[in-house]
Amino acid sequence: MSVLLSIKGLTKAYPGVVANDQVSFDIGEGEVHALLGENGAGKSTLVKMIYGLVKPDSGEMTLRGAPYAPPEPSAARADGIAMVFQHFSLFDALNVAENIALGMEDPPPMRDLARRIREVSETYGLPLDPARIVGDLSAGERQRVEIIRCLLQDPKLLIMDEPTSVLTPQEVQILFETLRKLSSEGTAILYISHKLEEIRALCDTATILRLGKNVGTCVPRETTAREMAEMMVGSALQSPERSGRALGEVALEIRGLSAASPSAFGTSLKDLSLSVRKGEILGIGGVAGNGQDELLAVLSGEIVTRGDAVALHGQPVGALGPAQRRALGLLTAPEERLGHAAAPDMSLTENAMLTGAAREGLVGNGFLRWGKAKDFAQRIIEAFDVRTPGPENAARSLSGGNLQKFVIGREVLQRPEVLVVNQPTWGVDAAAAAAIRQALLDLATGDTALVVISQDLDELMEIADNFAALNEGRLTPPRPTAGLTIDEIGLMMGGAHGMEVAHV
């Protein structure tokens, strides 16, 4: 195949770190090219340079043989480069067509745009009604809005960042069919994902970055997921180990809980019931936007309910706030890292203080014990291999994956009675994800009850004892993960609530 985009010696440095160091590789026309690497390996910086968001310090790019150096994203789009970001940039109160128009340099009349949206959505198997309000769409449908907005530009290169993290297995297959069709028509795709089996199923070539450098390429179909992961980290990968454990008495129970979402576009919880025992990991799957945030808020105490709707070791806690629940041993780690799990402009020491004050003894006689707080933050950094100069650094200075390790480590080291985590390895590389999953398994071995809410089905099948799915605010009856098939999981996530199987 002929070369579409050639990257030669791209380098970009920031204070204290070289994000990209002499990176070179080619992307062919119609090629599906994977970009792999650990958190902080330089993937985001590289694609931002391709898309015109960041200017390289040195190196050059050519597009179809001509020099290519976009000063801004609009110039990249004009040259046929489109990008679907990991976090969607959509306005909930506007409809699909209005959102797409906002992302276009010169949008056509709304009637013509709506017609084009229907044509493109039907051509590529991505059904979408241009009149639907975005706030009413599922996460998968929102992704379609972003993809169709790109396809209307007739791109020559489509960059996709973690595109399947919000999709059911069935929706992943639809997306892959769309990407294969685009590839067959000559559109190149640069595909970033931590899901290595997906890379093997979809991609023609993979470039691996480590510490900002291109350390090799491979053909994913001819390379195992473990081999690719080990190329990313530069060493042998340790898989999480499950030790046999007997489950104890019920530690956390929800009885007939219904709760309205505080967000106009959120999902209210409807008649939820579940129980989790000491030493048990209950995995809860579901497509984003089906009540996961609301469930965590109900369990954390951010949404209070009637007292007996939530019980900890038989004690009603539904009417208690977050601080009181934490004192009793019910700890939580939300999905949104910056702004919810951590205060962006506060140091890691201050963020350690925010949730660890009571359980770690960081307050005494009305004074904050900053020395102990710094020691606690340092313990988290060391135990969870958080890549940062030190605990005085601000949370926003960390890469997403490293901040995630800090947030999870902060809760794990407080020795919770019950731990509820939402998306524990979101955007985290293979080695870090394995370390986090091992930490959760170790907690369960120590009699902690865990609720792991995740859109990563491989993760839930790897660590969970039982599995339930959230769909439109309703929870399916939990089923043992042993023997569950992907098709059964997909049905549960799609709303098959009648699948009654005993919770053992």
N, C-alpha and C positions, 0 to 999 in steps of 0.2 A: 504494500500500500504506500501511496505517496505521503510525505510528511506534511502535516497541517501546521503544527506549532513546534518550533525548535527552541529549546531553552539551553543557554550556554553560560555556565559560570555565574549564575545569579547568586548574589551575596547581599544579605541585609543584616545589619547589626544594630542592637539597641544597647543602652548602658548596661554593662555587665554580662551580656549574652549575645552570641552570634546566632541569630534565628535560622539563617540559611547561609551555608558556607560552600561556595563554588558548586552549586547544584546544576547539573546538566542532564537532560533527557529529551526525547522526541515523542510526540503524539501523532499518530497517523490518522488520515481521514477515515472515518467510519470505525475507528478503534475504540473499544471500551477499555480504558486505562485506569488501573487502580493506583491510588496514592496511599501508602501505608506508613505507619510510624507510631511510636509511643506518644503520649501527651507531651507537648513541648519539643517534639522532633522537628517542627518547622513546617508542618503541612498547611496550617492556616495562613501563615505569612506568605508562603509560596503562592497559594491560590489568590491571595489578595493582590500580589504583584501582577499576576496574570489578568486579574479583573480590574486593575487600575485603582485599587484602594490604597496601595502602598507603592512607593517608588523605590526600586532597588538601588543599593549603593554602588554596585558594579555588576557587570555581566550584560547579556543582551538576549533578546527574543526575536524570532522571525516568524511571521505568519504567512504561509504559502510563499516563502522565499523573500518576502519584503520585511524590512525592519518594523518591529512592533513594540511600542512603548506607550501604552495608554496613560494619559495624565489623570484620567478619572473614569469611573464606571460607564458613563454615557459614551465615551470614546470606545471603550471595549465592546459595548453593545452594538455600536455602529459598525464595528469590525467583525461582528458575528459571534461574540463571546457572551454567553448567558450563564447565570449562576442561580441555583436554588439553595438558599442558606439553610443551615440546621434549624435556626429559630425563625419562624415565619414573620414577615413584616406586613401584616394585614390589619385592616380596621374592622372590628367586629360589627359596628353599626351600619356599615355600607354593604351593598350587595356585591356579588361576584364581579359583574361587569364594571362597577365603579372602582373596585379595588384594582382590577387589571388596568383600567384607564390611567390610574394614578402612577403606574409603573412604566408608562409609555411616554416617549418623547413628544409624539404628535398623534394622540389618539383620534380615531375616526369618530363620526357621529355614533351615539350610543346604540342606535338601532343596528347600524352596520357592525359595530363591535360585538353585539350580542349574537348576531348571525355567525360571525367568524368564530366566536367562542364555541358555539354549538358544532360548527363544521370540524374544528380542530379536535374537540373533545370526542366526537364520534369517530373521526379518522384514527385516533390513537388509543381508543378504548378507555377513555377517561371521562365517563359521563358526568356532566356538570350543567346545572341550570343557571344561566347568567343572572337571573332575577332573585336567586336565593340570598338571604342575608347571611353574611359570613359568620356571624356569631352563632347561627343555628347549625353550622356545618360540623361534621366530625373532623378529627385531626387528619384522617386520610383524605377527606374532601378538600380540606384547606391546602394540603400539599398539592392536590390537583390544580388549585387556583394558581399556585406559584409556578407549577410546571407549564401550564397552558399560557401563562403570561410570558414565559420564556419562549415557548414554541411559536407564539405569534410573531416573534422577532426573526423567525427562520434562522436559528443559530447554526454556526458551523462547529462550535464547541460548546457543550453543555457541561458545566461543573456542578456536581451534586455532593453535598456535605451531609453525611449520615442520613440518607433519604428514607431508610426503612424503620427508623426508631419509633415511629408513631403508627405503624401499619400492622394489621393482622396478617397471618401467613397467607391467606387468600389474596389480600391486597398487595402483598409483596410480589406474588406471581403476576398480577395484573401490571404492576409497575415494570417488572422485568420484561414482560412482553412488549410494553411500550418502548423501553430502552433498546431492545433488540430490533424493533421496527425502525427506530431512528438510526441506529447503527447501519442497518441494511440500506438506508437511504443516503448514507454518507456522512451523517452527523457524528462527530467524535464526542466521547463522553469521558470526562475525568471524574472518577468515582472515589469518594473518600468514605471509608467505613471501618469500624472495628470488628464487624461481623465477618470473620474470615471464610466461613462456609459460603456466604453470599458472594464474596469475591471469587471463590473457586467456581461457583455456578455461572457467574455473569461475565467476568472480565477476561480479556485476551492477554493482557500484560500487567505486571505490577512493578512499580518503582518503590523501593523501601528507603525511607529517611530515618537516620538515627543521629541525634544531637546536631541537627541541621545539615548533615551531609548525606548525599546519595551513596548508600552502602551496597547497592546491588539491585538487580531486576530478576524477575522470575516469570514463568508461565503458570498462573494459578491452577489451571486444570491439571498440571503435572506436579504440583507441589502440595503437600498436606498443610492443613491449617496450623498444626504445631510447628512445622518447618518455617512457615511464614512468620509466625509469632516469634520464633527464636532468632530469625533474621532481624526482626524489629528491635529486640532487646539485646541482642548480641551475646546471649548465653542460653543455657538450657532452661526451659520453662517448667515451673513446678505447678502441677495440677492440684486443686483443692482436694483434701482427703477427708472423707466422711468416716467418722468412727461410730461404731454401734452405740446406741444410747437408748435407755428406757425412758418413756415419756412419763412425767409426773402428773400432779393434779392440775386442774384448770387454773391458769394464771390470769388470763384476760377473757372477758366474755362481753358480747354485745347481744342485747335482747330486743328484738322488734323495733329497731331504731329507724326513725325517719327524721330527716333534717333538711331544711331549705338551704340552698346554696346562697352565700352572701353576694355572689356575682350575678348580674343580670343574664350573663351568658354561661353561667356554670351549670352543674348538674346536681339536682337535689337527690339525697339518699332516700331510698324507699324500702322500708320494712327489712332492714338488714339484721341478720343474726349470725353470729359465729362464736366459736370458742377456740382458744389456743392454750395448750398445756405447757408446763415447764419442759424445756428441752426440745420443743417442737418448733419447726420453721413452717409457717403457713405462707405459701406464695400466692399472691393475688395478681392476676394478669388482666389485661384489657387494653383496648386502644385508648390513647390519650383523650381526656375530656369526657370520660364516662363516670366520673365521681371519685377519682383517685385523690385529688387534692382535698376534696370535701371529707373523705374518709380519714385522711391523716389529720385534718383540722379537728374532727370530732374526737379522735383518739388523743390528740395532743392537749385538748382543752381550749383551743382557739375558738371552736364552736361548742358552746355548752348546751347540754340537753337535760332531759329529766334525769334525776340522780341515778335511778336504777337501770338506765339504758346502757351504761358502761360500768362494768365491775372489774376491779383489780383484786385478785385473791378473795373474791366474794364480797369485797367492800364497795358499795356504790361510789363512783367517782364522776358520774356524768355531769354533775353540777359544779365540779371543781375546775379551777383555772390551770394554766400550764405549770406555774411554779409549784402549786400544791401537788400536782400529779408527779412532777419530777422528784419532789421530796419523797414520794412514796415509791419511786423506782420505775415509773412509766416514762420512758424517754423516746423522743422522736427525732427524725432527720428528714426534713422536707426535700422536695425535688429541686426547687429553685435555689441555687447555691447563693448567688449574690442578691442580697436584699431580703431574703427570708431565712436561709440557714446561716448566713454570715453578713455582717455589715461591711460594705465594700471599702470604706475609707478608714475603718478601724484596723488596728494591728492584729496579728494572730493572737497575741497575748490578750488583748481586749476581747476578741471573739471567743477565746477560751473561757474568759470570765463570764461572758453572757449566759452560757448554759451550765457552766460547771461550778458556779459560785457556791451553791448549797452542798452538793454531793462531794466536792473536792475540798471543802473548808477554805474557800478563797476569801471569806469575809469573817472578820472577828471584831467584836465590840464596836460594831458600826463602821469599821474601816475596811477598805479593800486591801487585801494582801497581795500587792503586785509582784512581789518576789515569788510567792507560791504560784501565782497565775502564770508567770513567765516560765517557771519550772514545768508546770502542767503543759503549756504550749510546746515546750521543748520535747517533752516526753511523747507528745502526739507526733511531732515532726520526725523524731527518730524511729518510733515504733511503726509508722506507716510510710516511711521513706518519702516525706513531703519535700519536694525540691524547692527550696527557698533559702536565701542567705541567712535568715534567722527569724525568731518570733516577733521582732519589732517591725517586720515588713507588713504592709497593708494587705488585706485579703484580696483586693482587686489586682495586686501585682502578680498573683499566682495564675498559672494556666488553669483552665477549667478542671482538668483531671487531678491536678495537685490540690486544688481547693476542695475537690470532692473527697480526696483521701483525708484531708484535714478534718472536714466536717464529720465524716463517718468515724474517724479515729477519736475525735472529741467525745462522741457519745459512747463508743465501745469501751473506752478506758474508764468511764464512770460506773462500770459494773451494773448495768440496768437489770431490774427484775423482768421488765418487758421492754423490748425495743421495736419500734415501728419505723421502717425506712421506706422512702419513696424514691425509686430509681437510684439504687446505691452505686451503680457503676455507669451512670449516664455519661457518655463521652469519654470513658476511661479506657486506656489501652489494655492489651491482653494481660500483661504482667501485673499491672495495678489492679485490674479487675479480679485476677486470681487471688491476689493478696487480700482484697476486701472480702471476697467470698469466703476465704479461709478464716478470716477474723469472725465472720458471722457464724460459721460452722463451729468455731471454737467457743463462741458465746453460748450456743445451744448445748454444747457438751457440758458447759458449766451450769446448766439448768435454767438459763434465760429462755423465755418464750419470745419468739420473733415473728413479726408480720413483715414480709418483704413484698412491697408493691413494685412491680416492674413490668416494662414492656418488652424486656428481653426474655423470651421464652426459654432459650437455651440456659440462661442463668437460673430461672426458676426450676427447670427440670434437674439442674445440677445440684442445687442445694436444698430445695424444699421437700418436706415430707408429704405435704398435702397441697392441693391446688384448687383455687376458686377463681372465678372470673367476674369482673364488674362490667355491666352493660346497662347504660342509661340509668345509673344509680341503683341497680339491683344486683345482688350477689348470688351467684349460683351456689348450690350445695358443694362444699369441699369434697374433692376426690383424692385418693392416694396418687402421687405422681408416678409411682411404679406402674408401668403398663399403659399410661396415657399416650395416645397417638396425637400427632400434630393436627390431624383432621378433627379429632374430638375436642382438642383445645380451641381450634378455630370456631367450631360450633358453639362452644361455651362462651367465647368472647363475642360471638355474633348474637347472643341472646337466647340460647337454648337453655332456659331456666328449668325445664322439667326433667333434667338428667339427675334423678335422685339416686345417689349412691351413699352408703353409710360412711360417715367420717370416723375412720379408725385411727 
